[in-house]
Each structure stands twice: as C-alpha cells, then as structure tokens.
C-alpha cells in the first residue's frame, strides 16, 4: 500500500530503506513524520493495541519510529494521534509464499471445485444416495446471477438485502441480556441470590468483621446479538461470499466484462447497505444455518423477508464449504491453506479408493442441512471418512487432527503427537499402517524463537523447509507405535508452498501450490496406492 502524499505514516525495512508496506511475516519500521519534541505525546495503535513509540537515529537523522510486528496476510488498522490531529490508515499485507493467482485458485477450489469433487466421489462410492449433486458448470452462472439479484434487490413479494439493511439500520431487534459480574459489596445493586454461596465459599472474600468483600451482581445491558440478527448476518455473509466466488469463476473462465460489471454492482450495493447496518458489527455468526422461525421473524416484515430470502438463496444441491473464515480469506490464509491441503488429500484418497474397489462405510464430511449440502472438516480427532474393501476387508480411516497420546491401541511412546491428516490402514492380517500429511502455510518454525534453531545447522534457503519442520515428521514416524510397540507410520510429509525435497522414502516435503496441484496429486496418489495395496512407499512407485 502506497503512502498518501500528506501521510504522517510511512514504512522502512530494518535496514532503513523506504518500502510501500510491510511484507508478510517480516519485521519493519513505522516512521512517523512528527516533530521530535512531540514524540512523547503521540499515540499509535495497531488494531486497537498500543504500539510503543521511540526516538532513534536513522540515516544520521533522529526520527520518531515504532516497530511493525511480524504479521500474517490481512488488513490492519493503524491509528496515529498527536497534538494537532489524527490519521487512520488501513495497511494490507498480501501473501508472499504464494502468488495472487495461487491465492485466487485456492479460494476457487475451496468454494467450488473441491466440495463438488468430494461429494461426487462419495456418491460414486455408495454415500449420499438419492441426492442429485450439481457439479460446477458454466450453465449455472446465469442462475447464480439471478439468485444474487433476488437476494440483494428482492422480488415483488419480499424485500432484498439492500432494503432490509436500510430499514433495520434505524431500529434493529434487540433484547435485554442479564449477566453476573463481581463487584465490591457496597456497589452491588441486584446481587444474584442463587450465587451468594459462591461469594460466601471464598475464604479470602471476607472482611475482618465477617462481611463479604465482593458479590456477583446482576447487570442488564442491551444486545443486538440475537437469533434474528444472526440469521440476517448469515444471509449477508453468504451473499457476499457468493459474489466473490462467482467473480473468481468469471475471471478464470474469461467471461464477458458485462458479467463482471454486474457482479461489481451487486458488491457495491451490498457493501453500501451493510455499512449502514452498523449493529451487525456486534452480532456473531451462528455455527449452523438458521432454520427455525420466531415471532420476530413472522411479525416484522424486514426480518420475515430476510428469512424467506435466506431459505431461497440456499435452495441448491451444489455442495459448498461451511466455513465462516472464508469471509476474511486474507486474514485467515494459514488456516484456509491447511483446509485446502486437507481437502486435496481427501479428494485423492477417494479417487484412489474408488479405483481400487473400496466402498464408503462411514462419512461425516458432507452433511445435508436444511435441504443443502455442506462440506465441513471437523478438527475433533474423530474419523471423517471410513472406507472398506468388500473382498479384502481392508479398512481405511481418514482422521483430521488425530491425537496420538500415551494410551490406546495406536499411541505415542514419547510426547503427544497431533498430525493434521492421519490415514490409518488396517489390513486383513491385523497389521496397521499410517500415512501422515501436515499442510502448513505458516510453518511453526517461522514463529519459533532463535533458541529453538540449531546454530550448528546452516540457515535454510528461502523456499525450503526448515530442520524443525522435518524433525516433526521424524517424530511422527519414530514415536507413533501400535500395541506391540512396532512402528506403524509408513510415510509422513509436510505440504507447503516451497520446493519439493525428499529426505528418505518415508519422509518428504511436498510442494503444495494451488496452481500446480497436479504434481501434488500425482505424488499423493503414488503414496496412497502403495499404502492401500500394502506395498512399500518409494519415489519410483508406478501410478
């Protein structure tokens, strides 16, 4: 982001050279163009957190400086206040590990291609029976544009989001919410009778004469965070996300500029109305799609229109990711990259399983909710997919965020191990093999302190994995054992945006770039085919 000509805020790298904006996960300096004698009165905040200001010599000149912290991609708010005024700046940090095209491809995969591919593969293997799944198709684009128009501008029977948000901006639904807070006894207004025992049972809460120092007092405040407003915010979020998804699809297919213009008009209209509805800033998103009716939804026309519009907008069996973090993709890129890697491995596993004759025994990845198909990866350490072979009875289980502790049939003989993706294969003879993948955009080693790095090792080159990351794969391989203390990890790899490296037949760093997904798919296929066929994994495995 370039500085405005009259801006008091500019950036320098740690060597002192001027830069347009900080880079991803790189230190930088914030230079404040203020008189040196006024530096102590200035206040600088970054996303509402105070940033220390200091005087320092830079290029033989005393400057007012502050340190920019190591930061992930995202949008950051800088606010400078000094004696004569204030300045607010929004700083955008773009990804540096992957290109903008790769970032767009990742989002397109998450919002369209991967959910459809996984759902169709599950159906081909016996799951989701009776469901007509709609694959991504250019012929559906016109339908999407009509749905977006109806959602934003409404119909003759109901208002659209533009009118709904404008109407509710003046008088949104709110309720009185009671909460208990600890206060000094003399300031208590409505002590909660049932919670007095909590105050009495605290031995340190008594004065010398036996009275209570503090009690739980009931306080009531107005809140907009109610079911009806959560439903409205869900509708806004879904429409906004869908506009971005269709924009990316249009750009990828090089469709008519008129379509891009129409989408931009939708986006502008929704953004303008959303800015008016400031109360939504105090409303949280629900974990599940709202579907129940209330008296407020029935009796207040704007909320009734929002409810009807949300139900209509979701009447589709085109599978979608149910992930709120897609609303802020830049800010949540590390998490979304891990989600993308998990779904990529899942898709390849299903393709390989289908080719080898496996059938779906259990799946919790794709759910039907309120007439819609949602793909949701639950990082709860429980199986999301179980495949079984009808002839060999080999069982394959995919578990996101599987935790291997010191107990259980499969255990860790040292510290607890928690790989991002665990694929456990149980063969007919009772033996078990495990294939592990760790997709990491922001690797843990990049956030490690200097003391954690081995000074005897040469510094890794940019775009290559660090020692601590590969050591984690060795830890998985060596620590995870079966009940007879035999090694069971057949293969472990990190998926990251850098170059591919092979450290052994069973330890690798695989390049996982959304624009180069075919190379990743080929290698993961090789590994999984070998594992499911109970053959050793090696680089020369024939696909």
N, C-alpha and C positions, 0 to 999 in steps of 0.2 A: 504493500500500500504506500503510495507516494504522499509525502508531506505537503500540506497546503502552504502556499507562499507565506501566509501570516501566522502559521502554526508555531506555538511555543515548544512543541514536542517534535523531536527528531531522533533517529537511531544511529548508533555506530556499532561496529563489531568490536570484539575485545582488543583488537589492535588499534582501534581509534578511527578506522576508515568509515565514512558515511555509508549507510545502507538504507534502502527504502523501507524495509520492515524486518523484524526478526525472522529467522528460519526455524523450521521445526526442530525441536529438541537441541537447540544451540544457544549458548549464552550470548547476551548482547547488552549494550549500554543504552539507557534512555537519557538523552541530553535535553535539558530544559533551558530555553533561552530566557533566563531571568537575570536581573541584576544580582551580582554575587552577594551584596549586603542584604538581600531579601530572601536568601535561600531558607533560612530557619522558619520563616512564616509560611512557606509554601507547603501544600498538602497534595500528595499524589496517591491515587488509589487505582488498583487494577482489579476489576470485577468486585468492587466494594471493599477490597482488602488494602490496607495502607502499605505503601511501598516506601522504605527508608530513602531519604534524600541526603546527599553528601556533597562536599566540595572536593574536587580532585583536579590535578593538573593533566591536561590533555593537549598534546602538540604545543607545549610551552605556554599554555593558556589555562588559567583557572576557570573551571566550568562547574555548573550545577548538574550533577549526574545521579542516576539511580540504576539499579541492576534489573535487567529483564530476566525473569526466571526461565529455566528450561520448560518448554511448553509443547503440548501436543497440538496437532492441527485444530483449528477452531477460530471463533470470533471472540475477541477480548475487548473489554471496555476500559479505556484509560480516562481518568478524570483528574485534571490539574486545577487546583485553586490557589490563587496568590492574591496579594493585597489589592490589585487593581482589576481583578476579574477571574474568569474561569474558562476552561476549554475542555471539551469532551471529544474523544477520538475512538473510533472502532478500528481495531487492528485485526486483520485477517491473516492467519498463518496457514499456508497451503501445504499439502503433503510433499515431502521431498524424497521419500523412499519409492513412491510410485508416481507416475505421470498423471496429469489431469485426465487423459484419455483412459488410463487404467482405473482411476477412481470412478469415472462415469460407468465404465464397464462393470466394475464391482457392484455398483448400485443397481444397474440394469439386471445383473444376474440375481441379486437378492430380491428385487421387486417383481421379477417376471420369469426369467428363464429357469432358474433353479427350482422354485416352488412347483412349476408346471412339470419339469422333467422328473422330479422326485415323486410327485403324485401319480403321474402316468406310469412310472416304473413300479410303484407299489401296486397299482391296479393290475398291471400285467402279471404280477406275481401272486394275485389272489386277494389282495386287500381292496378296500373301498369299493366293494361290489355294489352295483346299482346306481353308481354316481357317474353322470356324464361330465367328464372333465374337459374344460375348454383350454386348448393349448394357445400359446401366443400366436397371433395371426394378424396380418395387415388388414384383413376384412373386418376385424373387431375394432379398428381405430375409429371409424365413424360412429360406432355405438358408444365408445368411450367419450367422444366429444359431445354427443347428445346427453349422456349421463352427467357430464360435468356442467353443461349448460343448465340442465334441470336442477342440479344441486345448488348452483350459485344463484341463478335468476328465478328459479321456481317454475310453477305452472299456473294455469288458470284456477286450479283448485287449492293451491297452497303457495306460501311464500318461499323464496330461496334464501340461502345463507346471507346474501348481501342485505336483504330487507330485514331478516331475522336479527342479525347482529346490530343493525342500526336501531331497530325498535328496542331491543333489550339493553342497549348501552345506557339508557336513561333509568330503567327500572328492572334490573335483573332479579331473579328469585334469590332470596337469602333467608337464613334461619338464625336463631339464637343458639349458640353452642356453649354448653357448660363444660368447664374444665376445673380441675383442682390444682392449686399451686400452694407451695409452702410460703407462709408469711409470718412475720412476728405476731404474737398473740394480740398485741394492742392494736394492730392494723387489720385484724380479721373482721369481716363484715358478715359472712354467712359460712361459718365453719360446717364442714360436712359431718353430720352426726355419726354416720357409719365408719368414718375414717378417724375418729378421735382416738380409737385404740392404737392406731399407728403412731400417733404423737405421744401417747402415754407409754408405749412399749420402748420408746427410745430413751435409754437411760441418761444420755447426755443432753436430753431435751427438757430437763427440769432445772428450775432455779433453786436457790438455797431454801426458799420457803415452800417448795413443792409445786409451784405453779408451772405451767407449760411455757417454754420459750417461744415455740412456733407451732402452728397448726395448719392443716390443709383447709384452705379457704375456697369456696365455690365462686368462680368468676364467670360471667357470661359475656360473650362477645358475638358480634355479627360475623357470619361467614358466608362466602359465596360457594364454598367447596361442598356442593350438594349434588345428589344424583342427577338432577335435571341439567345442571350446568356441566357436569362431567360428560353427559351424553352429547351436549352441544359442542364441547371442546373436542370430543372424539370425532364428530362429524366434520368439523373444521380441519382437524389433523388429517383425516383420511382423504378429504378432497384435495388439500394442499399437497400431500404426498403423491396422490394420483396425477396431479398436474405435472409434477417434476418427473415422474416415471414416464408419462406419455411424451414429455419434452425430450427425454433421453432417447426414447424409442424412435421418435421422429428424426432426431439428429443422426442416429445410427443408420437409419434407412434412407437418409437424404430426401425426405418427403417435401411436399410443397411448402414454400415460405408462408403461404396463407394459413396453413395449419399452425405454424409457429406463432404467427401474429394472433391467431385466435386463442392459443394457449396463454400467450403473454397478457392478453386482455382479461382472461379468466383469473390469472395470477394477480394482476394489478387490482382488479375489483375485489377479490377475496382479501388481499392484504390490506386494502384501504378500510374495508368493513371490520376486519379483525383488529386493526389499530384503534378503532372507535370503542370496541368492546374490551376496555381495559380490565374489567372484572375477571376475565378469563385468565389473567396472569396469576390469580390467586386460586385457581381451580386445578386439581390434579387429574391425570388421565386414569380411567379405570383399567383394571387388569384384564377384564373380559368385555366383550362387546355388549353394551347395554341393550336389554331386550324387554324389560318389564315396564308396564305402564303405571303411572301415578296420577293422582288427581290434578297435579300441576300440569302434567303433560296433556291431560284431557281438557282442562278448563282455560288454559292460557294459550291463545292462538299461536304466538311465536314458537313456544315450546312444542305444541302439537305439530306444527309444520316441520320443525327440526326432527322430531321423532319419525314422522312419515318419510321425510327426505332421507334420513339415515337408513331406514329399512329398505327403501327403494334403491339407494346407492349400493347397498350390499347384496342385492339380489343377483348374484352371479356365482357360477361354479368355476371361475378361473382362480386357481389357488393363489394365495398371497401370504407373505410373511407377516406374522403378527408380532411386530417388534417396534415399540414406541421410539427406540433410539434412532430409527430411520428418519425421524422428524428433524434431527440435528446431525446429519451424516458426517459433517466435517469434524465436529466436536467429538463424536463417538467413533471415529475411524478405527482405532485399535480394536475396539470390541466388534465392529462390523466386519473387520478383516478376519478376525477369529471365527465369526459366524459364517462368513463366506467359505473359509477353509473347511469348516466342519461339514457344511452342506455339499461342498465339492467332493469330499471323501465319501459322504453318504451316497451321492449320486453314482459314483464309480462302483461302490460296493454293491448297490442294487443292480447295476448293469452287469457286473461280473456274476453276481448270484443268479440272475436270470439266465445268462448264457450257460452256467453250469447246472441248471435244473433245480435251483433252490426255490422254496416257497416261503411266503411270509407267514410266520406263526404268530407274531405279535408286532404291532406298530403303534407308537404313541406320538409320532412325529407330525402326522397330518390329522387334524380334527375337524369335524363338521359342527359348526356352531351357528345357530340361528339361520340355517339354510346356506351357510357359506363354508368354504374350505380354507383353513388357516394352517400354515406350517409354523410350528413353534418348537425350537430346541430348548429343552428344559435342562439346565445345568445342575441336576439334582443327584447325579451319580446313579441313576436308575436306567435300565435298558430303554432305548427309544425304538430299536428295531431288533427283532429276533428272526432269523432265517433258519429253516431246516430243510435238509435234503431228504426226499421221500424214500430213497433207496439206500443211501449210506448212513442216514440218520446223523450226519454231521450237523452240529448246531453252531450258528454264527450270531454273536450278540454285539451290537454297537451301543456303547455307553459314553455319552458326553460327560466330561468332568468326573470320571471314575476315580474314587479314592481307595488306595491300597494301604490299609493300616497294618498293625502288627498281628491282627487276628483275622480269621476267615480262611476259606479254602485257598484263595489266592491272596497272598499277603506280602508285606514288605519286611525284610529282615533287618532293616535299619530304620530310617525315618519314614514318615508317611509320604507316599508318592501320589500325585494327582495330575496325570496327563490330561490334555484337553480332549483327546479322542482315543478311546480304547476299543479295539475289536478283538473279542475273545472267541477263539475257535475250539470247540470241544469235539474231538474225533471219536469214532465208534469204540476205539480201544481204551477210552477213558483219559487219554492224554489231552493236554491243553496247550495251545499256542496263543500268544498275544501279539498283535500288531498295534503300534502306538504312533500317533501323529500329534504334534504340537504346533498349530498355526499361530504365529506371533508377528504382529506388525511392529509393535513397540516391545522389543525384547526386554526381558527382565534385566539383562546385563547392562543395558543402556542407562538404567536407573540405579545401578549399583554404585556403591562408593568406591573410591580408588583403592581402599584397603582390601576389597574383595578380589581385585585383579592380581594375578601372579606377576610380580615385577620381572621375574626371570624369563617370562614369555615375551616374544616380540609383539608389538602392538598390531592388532589385526588391521588389514587394509579396508577401506570403505567398501561396502557391498559384500562383505564376507562375514560369516558367523564368528562370534567370539568364543573363546575357550569355555567360559562358564555355561554357555548355551548347549554346547556339545557335551560337556560334562553331565548335564542334566539327562541327556539321552543315555549316557553310560550308566547313570544312577538308576534309571528305569530298568535297563537291561539286567544289571547286576543285583538289584535289590528285590525285585518282584519275583517271588517263588511260589510253587504250589505247596500242598500239604506235606510233601516229602522233600521239601527244600530244594527242588530242582528248578533251574532257570526255565522260565516259560516265555520270556519276551523274545520273539523271533526277529523282530525288526522295530526300530524306533527312528523317527525322523522329525526334524523341525521343518515347517513350511514357512518360508519368509521371502521377502521381495528380492533378496540378493542372488548371487550366483550359486549354482549347484556344486556341492562338494560331497565326496564320498570318503568316509573315514574307515569303513570296513563294510563287509557285505551286509551287516545288520545295523549300521549307524550312518545316517546321511543327513545332509541339509539340502532340501529340495527347493528349487526356485518356484515360488507361487505368485506369479504375476497375472492378474485378471486378463491382460491382453495376450498372454502366452499360455493359456490354460491347457492347450492340447498337450504340451510337453509334460506338464504336471500329471495330466490324466493318464498318459502312457505309462509313466513310471509307477503311479499308484496302482494301475491295473496289473502291471507285472508282479508287484509285491503281493497283491490280494489273490491273484490267480494261484501263485505259488503256495501261499498260506492255506487257501481253501482246499487245494489239492494235496496238502500235506507234503509239500516239496520244499527244499531249501531255497531261501531267497538269495539271489545273486544278481549282479548287474547284467549278466548275459541271459537272463530269463527270457525265453521266447514268448511273445504275446500271442 
